[in-house]
Amino acid sequence: MYAVMSATGNIGSKLANILLDKGEKVRVIGRSSQRLKPLLDQGAEAAVGDVSDATFLTNTFKGADAVFALIPPNYAADDFRAEYNAVGANIVKAIQDSGVKHVLFLSSVGADLPEKTGVIKGLRDVEQRLNKLEGVNILHLRPTYFMENLLANVGMIKNMGNMGSEIKGDVKFAMIATQDIAPVAADHLVKKDFSVKAIHELLGERDVSMYEVTKIFGEKIGKPDLQYLQFSAEDSKKVMMDSGISADVSDQLLELGQAINDGLIAVKQQRTAENTTSTSIEEFADFFAQVYEIS
Ligand SMILES: NC(=O)c1ccc[n+]([C@@H]2O[C@H](COP(=O)([O-])OP(=O)(O)OC[C@H]3O[C@@H](n4cnc5c(N)ncnc54)[C@H](OP(=O)(O)O)[C@@H]3O)[C@@H](O)[C@H]2O)c1
């Protein structure tokens, strides 16, 4: 049996589906049995509760051959890194108390760096907490920037008529569709082909710049002249906070954007067959256009 955290989220939902399709037993974790229902209808077992509850997590991990662990991002958090550490401590306790021996942790590229990586610093902290566990096989799966982040531009195009962020328009960086992360996670979980403190980075199909993304999306949604604007830090923060993101998370996202602009992460990383996946930005643009259409 596999325990899947955040089973209604981007990666957890796809992972749970793949495991169920393979005929595996899956315990799906989320806060609402209603939202978990599509997976329960396919035979998954529900574990309804909150990641702030270490006892709930322990009971949920008990009996699992392997766990898919993920920290749900709370973009309204007053202290994003502290929240990641609090949930990370609960996950570590639950692993210890449940006795589970294989854990795949969803981390991020950049978790190797100690500073200047914004929201990724909390993931690095949790990796290090997990690495202190003895006798547990841990794989840190480190995907790059999710293409799904680009969906935030739907509202911007509708309201402002352009795309934009703090990221420079001409910097090419690695982006991945979450549908390419879940199969890799499923494969590792089923094969259990990892031992203590393993790392697998995922960089998507190729590096692309925001100018290229904007051209591709613009053509798909019938706006071939769509423009991308690089915002100042101040304007970016205002856009983020206006959309409900806390001041701290906005600052952390700005720091991440700066890391991309400076080539610290996701830029010019060496590509291999192991870290390259198949979904192109052109294919993701079809999904972007569908979301744009119904929004
Ligand atoms: N965005 C990126 O570019 C990027 C890149 C690398 C790594 N990451 C990491 O990827 C992770 C996010 O993955 P994702 O996009 O698959 O997640 P997601 O779609 O944001 O899903 C998170 C899920 O967690 C559940 N959840 C939220 N709060 C919870 C709580 N307090 N207790 C229990 N469940 C809760 C929610 O489901 P319910 O509401 O149904 O409970 C939600 O579906 C984060 O850890 C992030 O740091 C992100």
The ligand as a Gaussian input file, in Angstrom:
#p B3LYP/6-31G(d) Opt

LIG

0 1
 N        5.390000      25.415000      -8.107000
 C        6.609000      25.040000      -8.442000
 O        7.183000      25.532000      -9.417000
 C        7.323000      24.005000      -7.616000
 C        8.548000      23.518000      -8.041000
 C        9.199000      22.537000      -7.286000
 C        8.603000      22.068000      -6.116000
 N        7.392000      22.573000      -5.712000
 C        6.770000      22.031000      -4.494000
 O        5.671000      21.247000      -4.905000
 C        4.722000      21.190000      -3.840000
 C        3.336000      21.482000      -4.377000
 O        2.937000      20.398000      -5.208000
 P        1.534000      20.429000      -5.969000
 O        1.546000      21.589000      -6.930000
 O        1.284000      19.072000      -6.471000
 O        0.552000      20.762000      -4.780000
 P       -0.843000      21.475000      -4.848000
 O       -1.491000      21.248000      -6.186000
 O       -0.691000      22.865000      -4.352000
 O       -1.677000      20.611000      -3.832000
 C       -1.527000      20.706000      -2.473000
 C       -2.665000      19.858000      -1.880000
 O       -2.441000      19.774000      -0.478000
 C       -3.688000      19.695000       0.172000
 N       -3.538000      20.475000       1.404000
 C       -3.414000      21.815000       1.523000
 N       -3.269000      22.155000       2.799000
 C       -3.337000      21.002000       3.516000
 C       -3.285000      20.709000       4.895000
 N       -3.126000      21.687000       5.814000
 N       -3.397000      19.409000       5.279000
 C       -3.588000      18.434000       4.369000
 N       -3.630000      18.645000       3.040000
 C       -3.524000      19.922000       2.625000
 C       -4.730000      20.308000      -0.749000
 O       -5.777000      19.400000      -0.882000
 P       -7.147000      19.519000      -0.040000
 O       -7.533000      20.969000      -0.086000
 O       -8.070000      18.644000      -0.800000
 O       -6.820000      19.049000       1.345000
 C       -4.030000      20.446000      -2.094000
 O       -4.679000      19.728000      -3.120000
 C        5.152000      22.201000      -2.795000
 O        5.755000      21.538000      -1.710000
 C        6.156000      23.063000      -3.553000
 O        7.116000      23.627000      -2.685000
 C        6.737000      23.511000      -6.441000

